[in-house]
Amino acid sequence: MQISQDPIVWLAAFVTISIFSFVFWNDSPFYKYVQSAYLGVAAGVTVVVGWNNIKNQVITPLTNGNYTIIIPVLLGLLLLIRYIPGLNWVARYPVAVLVAGGAGLGLANTVQAQFVSQIKAGLKPLNSIDNILMFVGLLAVIAFFFLTGKTTRAMERMKLGWLPRFGRIVLMVAFGASFGTTVMGRCSILIGRLQFLLTDFLGL
């Protein structure tokens, strides 16, 4: 057993133990200190990243003769006019441009990623047990969401009343697997920090 002599490792261990102290000591002074330091560092990084974005995307293009960048710069500056009494209505125009552009881009990406791609993923050839189970589960989940009375009675007449119930089971299994994956991810982070304390810091 040989404790690390690296000050960076000591600092990381202090931060880790201070965060863990919240479990046993609630809002301990160490936890509050590390929390405040983290927020301060995050704010500083945000300022530096913001300045680099302004320098790389505004100042550099202007010095290279790309004056078309003036249009988005003016729209960005108009957002600040909302803090001037009597002229805050001017800020509605850049907000409208941002909302309209964001909605258009987001709609196109959403349709492709969450609609078209999922339809393609569900229409696979039924040449394996996995594909057959996925296709049956897809139909069962779709049937589960057909909650109208006419649809339910039609399924009962066709002896398909088991399909919505199977869809509920598929949904529960999917939600359970998703929750389990989340818990495993958090446990892996905890195990990683414990390994850091025991091996890198304490040298066990």
The 8 nearest C-alpha neighbors of each residue, nearest first, counted from 0:
[[1, 203, 202, 2, 201, 198, 3, 197],
 [2, 0, 202, 201, 3, 203, 200, 4],
 [3, 1, 201, 202, 200, 4, 0, 199],
 [2, 4, 200, 5, 1, 201, 199, 202],
 [5, 3, 6, 2, 9, 8, 200, 1],
 [4, 6, 8, 7, 3, 9, 200, 10],
 [7, 5, 9, 8, 10, 4, 3, 11],
 [8, 6, 10, 9, 5, 11, 12, 4],
 [9, 7, 11, 5, 6, 10, 12, 200],
 [10, 8, 6, 12, 7, 11, 13, 5],
 [9, 11, 7, 13, 8, 12, 6, 14],
 [10, 12, 8, 14, 13, 9, 15, 7],
 [11, 13, 9, 15, 10, 14, 8, 16],
 [14, 12, 10, 16, 11, 15, 17, 9],
 [13, 15, 17, 11, 12, 16, 10, 18],
 [14, 16, 12, 18, 17, 13, 11, 19],
 [17, 15, 19, 13, 18, 14, 12, 20],
 [18, 16, 30, 20, 14, 29, 19, 15],
 [17, 19, 15, 20, 30, 16, 21, 14],
 [20, 18, 16, 21, 17, 22, 15, 23],
 [21, 19, 17, 22, 18, 23, 24, 16],
 [20, 22, 25, 24, 19, 23, 18, 26],
 [21, 23, 20, 19, 25, 24, 18, 26],
 [22, 24, 20, 21, 25, 19, 27, 26],
 [25, 23, 21, 20, 27, 22, 26, 19],
 [24, 26, 21, 27, 22, 23, 20, 30],
 [27, 25, 21, 30, 24, 31, 28, 20],
 [26, 28, 30, 29, 24, 25, 31, 21],
 [29, 27, 31, 30, 32, 26, 17, 33],
 [30, 28, 32, 17, 27, 31, 33, 20],
 [29, 31, 17, 27, 33, 18, 32, 28],
 [32, 30, 34, 28, 29, 33, 35, 27],
 [31, 33, 29, 35, 34, 30, 28, 36],
 [34, 32, 36, 30, 35, 31, 37, 29],
 [33, 35, 31, 37, 32, 36, 30, 38],
 [36, 34, 38, 32, 37, 33, 31, 39],
 [37, 35, 33, 39, 34, 38, 40, 32],
 [36, 38, 34, 40, 39, 35, 33, 41],
 [39, 37, 41, 35, 36, 40, 42, 34],
 [40, 38, 36, 42, 37, 41, 35, 43],
 [39, 41, 43, 37, 42, 38, 36, 44],
 [42, 40, 38, 44, 39, 43, 37, 45],
 [43, 41, 45, 39, 40, 44, 38, 46],
 [44, 42, 40, 46, 45, 41, 39, 47],
 [43, 45, 47, 41, 46, 42, 48, 40],
 [46, 44, 42, 48, 43, 47, 49, 41],
 [45, 47, 49, 43, 44, 48, 50, 42],
 [46, 48, 44, 50, 49, 45, 51, 43],
 [49, 47, 51, 45, 50, 46, 44, 52],
 [50, 48, 46, 52, 47, 51, 45, 53],
 [49, 51, 53, 47, 52, 48, 54, 46],
 [52, 50, 54, 48, 53, 49, 55, 47],
 [51, 53, 49, 55, 50, 54, 56, 48],
 [54, 52, 50, 57, 56, 51, 55, 49],
 [53, 55, 58, 51, 52, 57, 56, 59],
 [56, 54, 52, 59, 53, 57, 51, 58],
 [55, 57, 53, 52, 54, 60, 59, 58],
 [58, 56, 53, 60, 54, 59, 55, 61],
 [57, 59, 54, 61, 60, 62, 55, 56],
 [58, 60, 62, 55, 61, 57, 54, 63],
 [61, 59, 63, 65, 62, 57, 58, 56],
 [62, 60, 65, 64, 58, 63, 59, 66],
 [61, 63, 59, 64, 60, 58, 65, 57],
 [64, 62, 60, 61, 65, 59, 66, 58],
 [63, 65, 61, 62, 66, 60, 59, 67],
 [66, 64, 60, 61, 67, 63, 68, 62],
 [67, 65, 68, 69, 61, 64, 60, 70],
 [68, 66, 69, 65, 70, 71, 61, 64],
 [67, 69, 66, 70, 71, 72, 65, 57],
 [68, 70, 72, 67, 66, 71, 73, 57],
 [69, 71, 73, 72, 68, 67, 74, 66],
 [72, 70, 74, 73, 69, 68, 75, 67],
 [73, 71, 69, 75, 70, 74, 76, 68],
 [74, 72, 76, 70, 75, 71, 69, 77],
 [75, 73, 71, 77, 93, 72, 76, 70],
 [74, 76, 72, 73, 77, 78, 71, 93],
 [75, 77, 73, 78, 79, 74, 72, 80],
 [78, 76, 74, 80, 79, 75, 90, 73],
 [77, 79, 90, 76, 75, 80, 81, 93],
 [78, 80, 77, 81, 76, 82, 90, 75],
 [81, 79, 82, 77, 83, 78, 87, 90],
 [87, 80, 82, 79, 83, 90, 78, 86],
 [81, 83, 80, 79, 84, 87, 86, 78],
 [82, 84, 80, 81, 86, 87, 85, 79],
 [85, 83, 86, 87, 82, 81, 80, 88],
 [84, 86, 87, 83, 88, 81, 82, 89],
 [87, 85, 88, 84, 83, 89, 80, 81],
 [81, 86, 88, 89, 90, 80, 85, 83],
 [87, 89, 86, 90, 91, 81, 85, 92],
 [90, 88, 87, 91, 86, 92, 77, 80],
 [91, 89, 78, 88, 81, 92, 77, 87],
 [90, 92, 94, 89, 88, 93, 95, 87],
 [91, 93, 95, 94, 90, 89, 96, 74],
 [94, 92, 96, 74, 95, 91, 90, 97],
 [93, 95, 97, 91, 92, 96, 98, 90],
 [94, 96, 92, 98, 93, 97, 99, 91],
 [97, 95, 93, 99, 94, 98, 100, 92],
 [98, 96, 94, 100, 95, 99, 101, 93],
 [97, 99, 101, 95, 96, 100, 102, 94],
 [100, 98, 102, 96, 101, 97, 95, 103],
 [101, 99, 103, 97, 102, 98, 96, 104],
 [100, 102, 98, 104, 103, 99, 105, 97],
 [101, 103, 105, 99, 100, 104, 106, 98],
 [104, 102, 100, 106, 101, 105, 99, 107],
 [105, 103, 101, 107, 106, 102, 100, 108],
 [104, 106, 102, 108, 103, 107, 101, 109],
 [107, 105, 109, 103, 108, 104, 102, 110],
 [106, 108, 104, 110, 105, 109, 103, 111],
 [107, 109, 111, 105, 106, 110, 112, 104],
 [110, 108, 106, 112, 111, 113, 107, 105],
 [109, 111, 114, 107, 108, 113, 112, 106],
 [112, 110, 115, 108, 109, 114, 113, 116],
 [111, 113, 109, 116, 110, 108, 114, 115],
 [114, 112, 109, 110, 111, 117, 116, 115],
 [115, 113, 110, 117, 116, 111, 112, 118],
 [114, 116, 111, 118, 117, 110, 119, 113],
 [117, 115, 119, 112, 118, 114, 111, 120],
 [116, 118, 120, 114, 119, 115, 113, 121],
 [119, 117, 121, 115, 120, 116, 114, 122],
 [118, 120, 116, 122, 117, 121, 115, 123],
 [121, 119, 117, 118, 122, 116, 123, 115],
 [120, 122, 118, 119, 123, 117, 134, 137],
 [123, 121, 119, 120, 118, 124, 134, 117],
 [122, 124, 121, 125, 120, 130, 119, 134],
 [125, 123, 126, 122, 130, 127, 131, 121],
 [124, 126, 131, 130, 127, 123, 128, 134],
 [125, 127, 124, 130, 128, 131, 123, 129],
 [128, 126, 130, 129, 125, 131, 124, 132],
 [127, 129, 131, 130, 132, 126, 125, 133],
 [128, 130, 132, 127, 131, 133, 125, 126],
 [131, 129, 133, 127, 132, 125, 128, 134],
 [132, 130, 128, 134, 125, 133, 129, 135],
 [133, 131, 135, 129, 134, 130, 136, 128],
 [132, 134, 136, 130, 131, 135, 137, 129],
 [135, 133, 137, 131, 136, 132, 130, 138],
 [136, 134, 138, 132, 137, 133, 139, 131],
 [135, 137, 139, 133, 134, 138, 132, 140],
 [138, 136, 134, 140, 135, 139, 133, 141],
 [137, 139, 141, 135, 136, 140, 142, 134],
 [138, 140, 166, 136, 142, 162, 137, 141],
 [141, 139, 166, 143, 137, 142, 138, 136],
 [140, 142, 138, 143, 144, 139, 137, 145],
 [143, 141, 139, 163, 145, 140, 144, 138],
 [142, 144, 163, 140, 141, 166, 145, 139],
 [143, 145, 142, 141, 146, 140, 163, 166],
 [146, 144, 142, 143, 147, 150, 141, 151],
 [145, 147, 144, 148, 151, 143, 150, 142],
 [148, 146, 150, 149, 145, 151, 144, 152],
 [147, 149, 151, 150, 152, 146, 153, 145],
 [150, 148, 152, 151, 147, 153, 146, 154],
 [149, 151, 153, 147, 148, 152, 154, 145],
 [152, 150, 148, 154, 153, 149, 147, 155],
 [151, 153, 155, 149, 154, 150, 148, 156],
 [154, 152, 150, 156, 155, 151, 149, 157],
 [153, 155, 159, 157, 151, 152, 156, 160],
 [156, 154, 160, 152, 158, 157, 153, 159],
 [155, 157, 153, 154, 158, 152, 159, 160],
 [156, 158, 154, 159, 155, 153, 160, 152],
 [159, 157, 155, 156, 160, 154, 161, 153],
 [160, 158, 154, 161, 157, 162, 155, 156],
 [159, 161, 155, 154, 162, 158, 163, 164],
 [160, 162, 164, 159, 163, 165, 158, 155],
 [161, 163, 165, 139, 164, 160, 159, 166],
 [164, 162, 143, 166, 142, 165, 139, 161],
 [165, 163, 167, 161, 166, 162, 168, 143],
 [164, 166, 168, 162, 167, 163, 139, 161],
 [167, 165, 139, 140, 163, 169, 164, 168],
 [166, 168, 170, 164, 165, 169, 171, 163],
 [167, 169, 165, 171, 166, 170, 172, 164],
 [170, 168, 166, 172, 167, 171, 173, 165],
 [169, 171, 173, 167, 168, 172, 174, 166],
 [170, 172, 168, 174, 173, 169, 175, 167],
 [171, 173, 175, 169, 170, 174, 176, 168],
 [174, 172, 170, 176, 175, 171, 177, 169],
 [175, 173, 177, 171, 176, 172, 170, 178],
 [176, 174, 172, 178, 177, 173, 171, 179],
 [175, 177, 179, 173, 174, 178, 172, 180],
 [178, 176, 174, 180, 175, 179, 173, 181],
 [177, 179, 181, 175, 180, 176, 174, 182],
 [180, 178, 176, 182, 181, 177, 175, 183],
 [179, 181, 183, 177, 178, 182, 176, 184],
 [182, 180, 178, 184, 179, 183, 177, 185],
 [181, 183, 179, 185, 184, 180, 186, 178],
 [184, 182, 186, 180, 185, 181, 187, 179],
 [185, 183, 181, 187, 182, 186, 180, 188],
 [184, 186, 188, 182, 187, 183, 189, 181],
 [187, 185, 183, 189, 188, 184, 190, 182],
 [186, 188, 190, 184, 189, 185, 191, 183],
 [187, 189, 191, 185, 186, 190, 192, 184],
 [190, 188, 186, 192, 191, 187, 193, 185],
 [189, 191, 187, 193, 188, 192, 194, 186],
 [190, 192, 188, 194, 189, 193, 187, 195],
 [193, 191, 195, 189, 194, 190, 196, 188],
 [194, 192, 190, 196, 195, 191, 197, 189],
 [195, 193, 197, 191, 192, 196, 198, 190],
 [194, 196, 192, 199, 193, 198, 197, 191],
 [197, 195, 200, 193, 194, 198, 199, 201],
 [196, 198, 201, 194, 195, 203, 200, 193],
 [199, 197, 202, 203, 195, 201, 200, 194],
 [198, 200, 195, 202, 196, 201, 197, 3],
 [199, 201, 196, 3, 202, 198, 2, 197],
 [202, 200, 2, 197, 203, 198, 199, 196],
 [201, 203, 198, 1, 0, 2, 199, 200],
 [202, 198, 0, 197, 201, 1, 199, 200]]
